[in-house]
Amino acid sequence: MVVLLRALKLPGFVAHWSDLAIEAERAGSSFGRYLHQLAEFELRERRVRDALKQSKLPLEKTLGSLKIDRLPAAVRRTLPRLCAGDFVERGDNVLVFGLPGRGKSHVTCAIGHELVRNVRRVLAVGREAVSLEDRLNTLLANSGQVSMGQITAAVRVPRTTAWRALSALVVAGLVCTEGTGKGRRYRVASPRDAAEVAPVEAVLELARGEGRVTRQRIVRALMVSERIAGRMLADLVARQRLAQVGRGRGAAYVVAAPEPAP
């Protein structure tokens, strides 16, 4: 049976068919119910597999390979709560500090693996992407307002790469934009921007970068409620910054006046 299931590439069936068969026999479940449970496990296995592939997490840095007994007591107490993923639902940030070689990367990757097992989306960002954001932050902090041309010349990366990194910083509320089209300038967000301007700019940046934006996309990206996302979209439509396409929950929003790429 296992050989056949593996040939059919059904890992969920391979892992659970025997145990579920015993439980079904004891409970007197119907064959249809037994098959339904197997299909649910198979679907979950495939979702986890796809999420793991997309996460780009190192396959070897899991909770099973982590030497938990060598971690500080405070970390050992906190680790199960982080692996449960409640902080994701709350939108909390998790900062990990420590000397080199003490297992920071392994701990964070292990948490990522556990989140993937719970069918949550995770993305491991490499050092190259982080260093680019650091360079962009330093450039903006020292230069005030800069154009996309000045940015690409200073950090020496392709325009598309700089655009994506800047979009991430805008969505995070760390950078603001002023102007449109080729006249658009980027600068470090002030405390006032973070409270008032940055969320609006983040919505516009999502619409520019992705071509369209939905209420649910804003909820996930900015970690706000559906009500707040709806108000932001309605305000931008009223100000003719965005145009609504469609109605109801399937509505999408695009930039009202198409702008040339920066």
Summary of the structure (lengths in Angstrom):
residues: 262
radius of gyration: 23.4
end to end distance: 58.3
largest distance: 72.3
contacts: 686
relative contact order: 0.06
helix: 64%
strand: 7%
